[in-house]
Each structure stands twice: as C-alpha cells, then as structure tokens.
C-alpha cells in the first residue's frame, strides 16, 4: 500500500552532545531522509512530524557511531492524525429560557444565541453581546423580526466577526433604567441579576474585554445608558435609531454621563457607534442633538447617518456592523 503523500515538517534532535544535519526540513511521506552525523559520538536520532502545528508522529533511533563518517538513511511513512471533529456551521438559538428574579418578581424570559462551536468545544469561553430590543417589542423580537440567528451565522461564516454568545433579555417598556415604567427597577435587575445569571450559566468571558452591548430605539438608549454609566463593564456599544430623549421623560439623560466625565475617563470609554436613518422622523432629531453635544467632548465615537426609517429593514442592516464592532473590540 502506497503511503499517503502528505508533507510534514521534520525536526531532527541529537542527544549526548552529538550533531546531525538533514538536507532539508520538510519531507513528503515515504521519501528517504538523509542525515549525516559526526563520528565517535553516541546519540539518539529523533524526528517528529508536525502538520498544522500539531504533533502527528514520532520516530527515534539510537546509534553508537563508528570511527568513520556515516550517513543514516531512513524512510518515514506518513502518520495521518485523527481528524478534528466537525464544527457545525450554524449556531443554536433558544427562546425558551428564563431566570428567576427577586427584583422584578417571577420568571424573566430571554433569547440566547450560542455560536457554532459552542457544543463541540466544551472548555472554551466566548465573548458576549447583550442585544436590547425596542419599545413595543420583546425578548423574541430580534429573532422573529430581526433575523438574528441567520445574520449572526452569516457574519461568523464570512469572517465579519468572531464567534460570540448573543443574548436578548425581556425589558418590557422599562427603557432599561430604574423607575421609568410602573416603578420597575429594571436597571438593578439587568446589572445585579440578569448579567450575573447569564455569565454563570453559559461559558462567558466575564470581563470588560469579553462584553459588548447594543440595541435599537429604546434599546439604543439602554445600551448607551449602561455603557456610559458603567464603562468598566463593556468594551463597545452600538446604538441603532436610539430614542435618546423624550419630552417629559423621567429617565436619566444620556449627555451628562459623558459631559461630566474627565478626559482621562472618556479615554477609557467603550468604543461607541450610533447610527440613524435620515427618514426616521422621531429618532433622527434626537441623535443629531446628542451628536452636537458629544462632538464638544473628547469622546472618541462614530455617528453614521444614511437613508432609512425606524424599521426592521434598517436594523437588520445595522446588526452585522454591531457584530463587527463587538468583535473588533473583544480581547
């Protein structure tokens, strides 16, 4: 049976003070290997094969050299390594999970996306994106209306982003802060219950360098609110069509979270992008107003506008950009 013609990297080692030199450093399987050694030395001639930096075969021979030059001739057959387990090309999405909350009471729903290799690499930890829905939506909306799984699978497969966990919590009409809706302390729930529960249930890189946050409309406000209030927690933030201001609102304004910081503090803020459609007659003025304030500070950020409305067509186009921003800033 002919040996498989796979090329391996060959490393030669001598022990006991001897020396050996090979004519070249890589050989096809089955090719003769010529090694010239110095006489009068006892040594072990060892060779191992590496394929894609993985050990795939070892051969070792011991010789007592005579009083003359000697050329060793050996033929090594390919030792084909065990194939890597197949990695699925699609992630998994689950909208059935809940966590128990003492702050909000009862079981709280969320949607979670686990990347393709999550099940086949049980010891690996993954970065995470917290993806926030808008007012009048729910924890399912990013999948049922936003096509989350398909967009994430495609972005990972095409190298737009690295593999990551994506989670979307139920937020009702809370604006992700305390006291805005029915005296709901949602901020406390999100920071003190939801994030710790997710990061203890799933294999998450639970550091600033492992977290990103993004959202649309109400969730665009929410992601900026949490990223700016807790810059030590998140590495990036992508706000889509964010509802930054509402007349008569009792929710915390975003601008002071930036303007009241020092230059040194702003230098450590998460990477920030806000994007809004020019035909979004509600959110566009809000984003322009915040931009006019932020551009007076030293915050490093990007404000993107393009044709678009306050709808899922716009947000589906934003999502791959949010995934890339997250991936580019993960450590």
C-alpha positions in Angstrom: 0.0 0.0 0.0 1.5 3.4 -1.0 1.9 5.9 1.8 -0.2 8.9 1.7 1.7 11.8 0.2 1.2 14.3 3.0 4.1 16.8 3.6 5.2 17.1 7.2 7.7 19.4 8.9 10.6 17.3 10.2 12.7 18.3 13.2 16.0 16.4 14.0 17.3 16.2 17.5 20.5 14.7 18.8 21.3 13.9 22.4 24.6 13.2 24.2 26.5 16.0 22.5 26.3 14.7 19.0 25.2 16.7 16.0 23.1 15.7 12.9 22.2 17.7 9.9 19.4 17.0 7.5 19.5 18.1 3.9 16.1 19.8 4.3 13.4 20.5 6.8 10.3 19.2 5.2 9.7 15.8 3.5 6.8 14.2 1.7 5.7 11.0 3.4 7.7 8.0 2.1 10.7 10.0 0.9 14.1 8.9 2.1 15.6 11.1 4.8 19.4 11.5 4.7 21.1 12.5 7.9 24.9 13.0 8.3 26.3 12.6 11.8 29.7 13.2 13.4 31.7 10.0 14.2 32.7 8.9 17.7 29.5 10.2 19.3 26.7 8.3 21.0 23.4 9.9 20.2 19.8 9.4 19.6 18.4 10.4 16.3 14.8 11.5 16.8 12.3 13.0 14.3 8.8 14.1 14.8 6.3 15.3 12.3 4.1 18.4 12.6 1.1 19.1 10.5 -0.5 22.5 11.0 1.5 22.8 14.3 0.1 19.5 15.7 2.2 16.6 16.6 1.2 13.7 14.3 4.1 11.1 14.6 7.4 10.3 16.2 10.4 8.1 15.3 13.5 7.6 17.3 16.7 5.5 16.7 19.8 5.1 18.9 23.3 4.6 17.4 26.9 4.3 18.6 28.9 5.9 15.9 32.0 4.0 14.5 35.3 5.6 13.6 34.1 7.0 10.3 31.6 9.3 8.8 28.2 7.6 8.5 25.1 8.6 6.6 21.8 7.3 8.0 19.1 6.6 5.6 15.6 6.1 6.8 12.2 6.1 5.2 9.3 7.6 7.3 5.7 6.8 6.4 3.1 9.4 6.9 1.2 9.1 10.2 -2.1 10.7 9.5 -3.5 12.5 12.6 -7.0 11.9 13.9 -9.4 14.3 12.1 -10.8 17.2 14.1 -14.5 16.8 15.0 -16.8 18.5 12.6 -17.7 22.0 13.7 -21.3 22.9 12.9 -21.7 25.9 10.5 -24.8 27.2 12.4 -25.3 28.4 15.9 -28.3 27.5 18.1 -31.0 29.8 19.2 -33.2 29.2 22.2 -36.2 31.4 23.2 -37.5 29.2 26.0 -35.1 30.0 28.8 -35.9 32.1 31.9 -34.2 33.3 35.1 -35.9 33.8 38.5 -35.8 37.5 39.6 -36.3 38.8 43.1 -36.2 42.4 41.9 -38.8 42.1 39.2 -40.5 39.0 40.6 -41.3 35.8 38.8 -39.5 34.2 35.8 -38.0 36.6 33.3 -37.6 35.5 29.7 -34.6 35.9 27.3 -33.4 34.7 23.9 -29.9 33.3 23.6 -27.8 32.5 20.6 -24.9 30.1 21.0 -22.2 30.1 18.3 -21.5 27.1 16.1 -18.6 25.6 18.0 -20.2 26.1 21.5 -21.3 22.5 21.8 -18.2 20.9 20.3 -15.7 22.9 22.4 -16.9 22.3 26.0 -13.9 24.0 27.6 -14.0 27.2 25.6 -15.2 30.5 26.8 -16.9 33.0 24.5 -17.3 36.8 24.4 -20.9 38.0 24.7 -23.1 40.7 23.1 -26.1 42.0 25.1 -28.6 42.9 22.4 -31.5 45.1 23.6 -35.0 45.3 22.0 -37.2 48.4 21.5 -40.4 49.8 22.9 -43.4 47.7 22.0 -41.1 44.7 21.3 -40.0 41.8 23.4 -37.2 39.3 24.0 -38.1 37.4 20.9 -38.2 40.3 18.5 -34.5 40.3 17.5 -35.1 36.8 16.1 -38.7 36.9 14.9 -38.4 40.3 13.3 -34.7 40.9 13.1 -33.5 37.5 11.7 -30.8 37.3 14.5 -29.7 33.7 14.0 -29.3 33.9 10.2 -27.4 37.2 10.4 -25.1 36.0 13.2 -24.4 32.7 11.4 -23.6 34.5 8.2 -21.4 37.1 9.9 -19.4 34.4 11.6 -19.1 32.2 8.5 -17.9 35.1 6.4 -15.3 36.4 8.9 -17.2 39.6 9.7 -17.0 38.7 13.4 -15.7 36.1 15.7 -17.9 33.6 17.5 -19.8 35.1 20.3 -22.8 34.5 22.5 -25.7 36.9 21.9 -28.5 37.4 24.5 -31.6 39.5 24.4 -33.5 40.0 27.6 -37.2 40.8 28.1 -37.3 44.5 29.1 -41.0 45.5 28.8 -41.3 49.3 28.5 -38.6 49.9 31.0 -36.0 51.8 28.9 -33.5 49.6 30.8 -33.4 52.0 33.7 -35.0 52.3 37.2 -38.4 53.8 37.7 -39.4 54.7 34.1 -42.2 52.1 33.8 -44.5 51.2 36.7 -41.8 51.8 39.2 -39.9 48.9 37.7 -36.2 48.7 38.9 -35.0 47.3 35.6 -31.5 48.7 35.8 -31.0 46.9 39.1 -32.3 43.7 37.6 -30.2 43.9 34.5 -26.9 44.7 36.3 -27.3 42.7 39.5 -29.4 39.7 38.4 -29.6 39.2 34.7 -25.9 39.6 33.7 -24.6 37.5 36.6 -27.1 34.8 35.9 -26.2 34.6 32.2 -22.5 34.7 32.8 -22.7 31.9 35.4 -25.0 29.7 33.3 -23.0 30.0 30.0 -19.3 29.9 29.2 -18.8 33.6 29.0 -15.6 35.7 29.1 -16.9 37.7 32.0 -14.7 40.8 31.7 -14.9 44.2 30.0 -12.9 42.8 27.1 -15.4 40.0 26.7 -18.6 42.1 26.8 -20.4 44.3 24.3 -23.8 45.9 24.3 -26.1 47.1 21.5 -29.7 47.9 20.9 -32.4 49.6 18.8 -34.7 52.5 19.7 -35.5 52.1 23.4 -32.6 49.6 23.4 -30.4 52.1 21.7 -31.0 54.4 24.7 -30.5 51.4 27.0 -27.2 50.3 25.6 -25.7 53.8 25.7 -27.1 54.4 29.2 -25.4 51.2 30.6 -22.2 51.6 28.5 -21.7 55.2 29.6 -22.7 54.7 33.2 -20.6 51.6 33.6 -17.7 51.9 31.1 -15.7 49.4 33.1 -18.1 46.7 32.1 -18.3 46.9 28.3 -15.7 47.1 25.5 -18.1 48.5 22.9 -21.6 49.9 22.3 -23.7 50.2 19.1 -26.8 52.3 19.4 -29.3 51.9 16.5 -32.0 54.6 15.9 -31.7 55.4 19.6 -34.5 57.1 21.5 -32.2 59.4 23.4 -34.7 62.0 24.5 -38.5 62.0 25.2 -40.4 65.2 26.2 -41.3 65.0 29.8 -39.3 61.8 30.3 -38.3 60.8 33.8 -35.5 58.6 32.7 -31.8 59.6 33.1 -30.5 61.8 30.3 -27.5 60.4 28.3 -25.5 63.5 27.7 -24.4 64.1 31.4 -23.0 60.6 31.5 -20.4 61.9 29.1 -20.1 65.6 29.7 -19.5 65.2 33.4 -16.5 62.8 32.8 -12.9 63.9 32.7 -10.8 63.4 29.6 -9.0 60.6 31.2 -12.2 58.8 32.0 -13.5 59.3 28.4 -10.3 57.8 27.1 -11.4 54.5 28.8 -15.0 54.5 27.5 -16.2 51.7 25.3 -15.9 52.1 21.6 -19.2 53.8 20.6 -21.1 54.0 17.4 -24.6 55.4 16.9 -26.4 55.0 13.6 -29.8 56.5 12.5 -31.9 56.8 9.4 -32.4 60.2 7.9 -36.1 59.4 7.3 -36.5 58.3 11.0 -38.5 61.4 11.9 -38.6 60.5 15.6 -35.1 59.3 16.4 -33.1 61.3 13.8 -33.5 64.7 15.6 -32.7 63.0 19.0 -29.5 61.6 17.5 -28.5 64.9 16.0 -29.0 66.6 19.3 -26.8 64.1 21.2 -24.2 64.3 18.5 -24.0 68.1 18.8 -23.3 67.6 22.5 -20.8 64.7 22.2 -18.7 66.5 19.5 -17.9 69.1 22.1 -16.2 66.5 24.2 -13.1 64.4 23.8 -15.1 61.2 23.5 -13.9 59.1 20.5 -17.1 57.9 18.7 -18.7 57.5 15.3 -22.0 58.9 14.2 -23.4 57.4 11.0 -26.5 58.5 9.1 -27.9 57.0 6.0 -31.3 56.7 4.2 -33.7 54.7 6.3 -36.7 54.6 8.6 -37.5 53.4 12.1 -38.0 49.8 11.0 -36.5 46.3 10.9 -35.1 46.7 7.4 -32.8 49.4 8.8 -31.9 47.5 12.0 -31.1 44.3 10.1 -28.6 46.2 8.2 -27.1 47.6 11.4 -26.7 44.2 13.1 -23.7 43.0 11.1 -22.0 46.3 11.9 -22.8 45.9 15.6 -21.3 42.3 15.5 -18.2 43.6 13.8 -17.8 46.4 16.3 -18.1 44.0 19.2 -15.7 41.5 17.6 -13.1 44.3 16.8 -13.1 45.3 20.5 -13.1 42.0 22.2 -9.9 41.0 23.8 
